[in-house]
Amino acid sequence: LHLDQPLQAGREIPASPGQAHYLGGVLRRAAGDPVLLFNGADGEWAGRIASLRKDRCTLLPERQTRPQEPAPACRLLVAAVKRDAMDWMVEKATELGIGAIQPVLTRRSITDRVNLARLAAIAQEAAEQCERLTVPRLAPAAPLHAILEAWDGTPLLVGDERRDSPPLAALAQGLPPGGAWAWLVGPEGGFERAELDDLRRRAFVSTASLGPRILRAETAAVAGLAVLQALAGD
Ligand code: SAM
């Protein structure tokens, strides 16, 4: 379980009502049962449920079981797509170890309203489920050109379904180790010509192919992360 407080042996910490419901209502746990805790800074702690009633619960950290892992450097930038696809992408990207996720507003994005709080809650739940010790950072949605203008120079790989881009796997082998890369995927309608031209003229950008088929944005996002994590992960 992810907590927003320092973890110290013997210092009881209140869980959120949602976590209380998850422990009692979903996992059918009870007071005294063991739990694993993390807060993104103090590593993983073994502890116990100190008290659990309907939607009120306190947790008792006992001892550290894993040192804190650094926040991953890798980033996913994805054009805003339909809500269910976005939710699914955030959950899978979290399981695949992404460090940060940013919705990107492009000419053909289907929406410019992204509920960041909802996506952050999905990322936290996915981090708890896969036992990561960090929760991906959700950056506010921003227009593609603004992101490019402010870019820090990290290698930016862009999913390109045309057939003349090099395979992502080949590009991933050439990345510096340590996960300092970002993967950008366009909207269901794809990038516009002007957006692709703007991308291609940037030295830090490489367009990359995931094969001859046209993938849904969420498929391309997750498949690309799997390739990059396997070949150039943190
Ligand atoms: N432009 C496409 C069309 O006309 O049908 C649709 C774009 S696709 C649904 C959404 C995004 O997924 C693309 O912008 C691209 O970033 C990524 N994508 C889809 N297929 C891909 C592939 N085979 N290789 C790399 N990226 C792909």
Residues whose N, C-alpha, C, O or C-beta is under 5 A from the ligand:
A	BS01	SAM	G159 D160 E161 L184 V185 G186 P187 E188 G189 G190 F191 A208 S209 L210 G211 P212 R213 I214 L215 R216 A217 A220
